């Protein structure tokens, strides 16, 4: 049996150890998404190591069929607000089985301004999309809002958010604007429907819809 003083020492050591473990976990949880994580998420047939990232199915990445390729070509370079609801849903259907990542790029409340805490993630995205593994591919940049406000207002806000990311990537990283198909979904596709006002719903999702190897064919 341990003496009372020994027991106290052991409990103290365990408490300190648990506290250190908690702090380390918290530090990891606060890390920004990296360029490598984004590349791995958006490269076909590869799974990312995620922390706070939402990635879609990565086991397959079927090439676009002829009709889909024609449709994607038709929306390249289009103004975000010019897309009809049917075209937006067609994009949503096409991206379902494509490599994707939800970076949780947050915006200031009721604004299309990228929040300061999200700039490192946007910068990592810029570096990733100019990496040789992804450069030249076609990406869908989809803006989303939380559930506050009316549908029409949120639709416009989500489009401005998608445009804000595109503008940043084009201006800061020289990415070809026609390689970025921007679309807004307003509050119609909440990431966390059980908490419709949560910050995580104010985000941008990026999808590799046509990999450069396919696009070059």
Helices and strands as residue ranges (DSSP letters): H 4-29, H 35-42, H 66-75, G 80-82, H 85-94, G 95-97, E 100-102, G 116-118, H 119-129, E 138-143, H 151-173, G 177-179, E 180-184, G 193-195, G 199-201, E 204-210, H 212-215
